[in-house]
Amino acid sequence: MDKPKGRPQGAPYQNMIKTDSLFNLMDQVFEIEQKLEVIKEPNSIKKRNISRIKDIFKNIHATPSEPNCGLSYHNPIGEKYDETRTDLEASIAGESTKDLVIKEVNKPIIRFRAPGIDRIVRKGVVVVGSKTNKKEIGE
C-alpha cells in the first residue's frame, strides 16, 4: 500500500511548528540553563550547547531576505518590579508591597525579534517580594 503524499488532510500549515511547542521548548532550555548554574563543575554544556540552541531559536523564523528573525528569552531575576510592568505576570510573596524585586522566575519573558521589531510574545511568570537585605536595597 502506498503512503499518502503531501500534507495530511485538515493540516492548515505544512511546515509550521506550533507556537506553544516552541514556547515549551524554550522553557525547557531555560530550566536546563538554570540548573546548570547550580552545578559547580566547569563544563562546556552551558557555554557551547545551550548557546547553540538559543541561536537556533534566534533564527527560527529567518528567511534569506530576513536572516535575523526569531525568538529569544529574558530572565528578569533580581530586577525591580512594580505594577506598571506589562511584560510579567507576578505573584507577590509576603505582606509588603514596597521595594519589590523579582525573586523567582517560573517562565521567562519570550520576545520575537526581527529587523525593526522587538515584541513580547509571552509574558514572564514570576514571584516577587520585598528587598530583604542591604545588597538588594542598594545600600
N, C-alpha and C positions, 0 to 999 in steps of 0.2 A: 504494500500500500504506500502510495506517495504521500509525503508530508505536505501540508498546505504551504504555499509560498506567500510572501508579503506579510503585512501586519495582521494580527488577529482581528476578527470582526468586533466592532464596538470599541476598539482602542483609538481614542481621539488623537494621540500623539505617537508618532513612530519612534523617535529617538529621545524622548523627553523623560528625565528622571523626576519622580515626584518631589516637590519642594520639601514636604515633610520628611522624606527619606534623607535628603541632603542635610537638613537641619539635625536629624537624629545622628547621622554620621559625624557631623561637626561637634555635636555634644559629646560623642564618644571620644573623639580626638582630644577635646578639651579636658575630659576626665582623665584620660591617659597622661596628658601633659601635667595635670595637677598631681597625680600620683607619682610621676617621675621626679617631681620637685622634692618629694619627701625622701626619696632614695639618696643616700649619701655617697654611694659609689659613683665614680666618674664613668659615664658611658656615652656612646655616640647616638643612642636611640633618639633622645630628645633633639640633639643638635642636627642630626642628619635626617633621620626618618620622619620625625614629626614635621620638620621644616619642609620636606618634600611633599608631604600630604597637604600641608597648608598652602603650598604653592599650587598644587593641583586645584584646590578649591578657588584660589585667587584667579585662576584662568579657566574655570569650568564652563563658562559661557562665552569663551573667546572665539572669535572668528578671524579669518585672515584680514578683514577690513577693520575689526575692533579687537586687537590682540589682548588688551588688559581689561578683561571683563569677567567678574566672578564674585565670589563670596569670601568674607573674612569675619573672624570673630574677635571680640574685645572682652578681656577680663577686667571688670571695674573694681576689683577688690581693693579696699583701702581708700577709695575715692569718697569725697564728701557727698552726702545725699540730702536733698530737700524735695518737697512735694512738687516742685516745678519740673523735675526731670521727666521727660517723656519717653526716654529710652529704657526705662526699667519698670518692672512690677515688683514692689517691695513689701515685705512683711517686717514690722517693727518688733524687735526683741527688747524686752524690758519696758519700763514705765516712762522713762524720759524721752522727749522728742526734741531735745536740744542737742546741737553739735553732733548730728548723725553721720556715721560713716558706714560704708558697706563692709560687713564683717564676713559674709559668706556668699558665694556665687553658686547657685544651683544650675543656672543656664546662662551662658554668656550672651552678650549682645551680638546679633548677626547683622552684618551690613552687606548690601550689594554695591559694588563699586565698578564703575566704567568711566571712560573719559568724560569729565564734566558731571558725573553723577556719583553721589555718596548718599545712599538711602538706607535707613534702618528697615530691615525686612522681618526681624523678630526681636521683640523686647527681651532684655535680660530678666532673669528671675533671681532676686537677691533677698538676703536678710540683712537688715540694718540695725544698728544700735548706737547708743551714745558713746562718745570717745571716753575711754576709761583710764588712760594713763597720760603722763606728760608728753611722751613721744607722739601719741596720736593727736593730742591737743595742739602740738606745735610749740610748746614752751621750751 
